[in-house]
Amino acid sequence: SRQTPTNQEGLTSMVNPSYLTIALRQGLLQCVNVQSKRALKVSSLVLVDDVVLSQLIQHRTYLRQQSLCCALLVGYDFSGYSDMAIGLGRMFGFHFLENFNYPYISSSITEFWRRWHISLGTWFRDYVYIPLGGSRVKTKTHLVINLFVVWLLTGIWHGAEWSFVVWGLMYFALLCIEKLTGKTYRIFGHIY
């Protein structure tokens, strides 16, 4: 039995009843998996985060635990929404690529952004960074300008507030250090 249509087969294979049954089942399983992830992981982290945050107000020593909880909450939340879209799409016969690929195991900021919000990063790479010349430019100044434009726009894309622009420029600075020195710095692993 066939599980997914290829691009050449187009819509004709999508009306095949066996394909629809398989796609519906796969999509439903993906959605159940997402809800389980959200119910077990995110809800538990919210409780831990609330407890740690209340302690943080009293004692500053809980900053690391609160930061870890926040990072995991954001990661599971974004990953869950993406997985839900993938599952719902599959139920209707669409195939979307994974959007998160274990970003927190990355060994560099460049790798982190290749694993985190893959669709957004790919869009900025294909439609902004590469048309500007990407990393195949003659001077390092041109590379810095390309990175600046991409991360300024990424910050603006996330929201119309200065905090998002600052967030984008922070990643611009970290990526510049990494790209210009050719080294990865372990200390940056605590930032992203």
Secondary structure, DSSP 8 states (H G I E B T S, - for coil): ---S--TTTHHHHHT-HHHHHHHHHHHHHHHHHHHHHIIIIIHHHHHHHHHHHHHHHH-GGGHHHHHHHHHHHHHHHHHHHHHHHHHHHHHTT-----S---GGG-SSHHHHHHHSSHHHHHHHIIIIIHHHTTT--SSHHHHHHHHHHHHHHHHHHH-SSHHHHHHHHHHHHHHHHHHHH----GGGGGT-
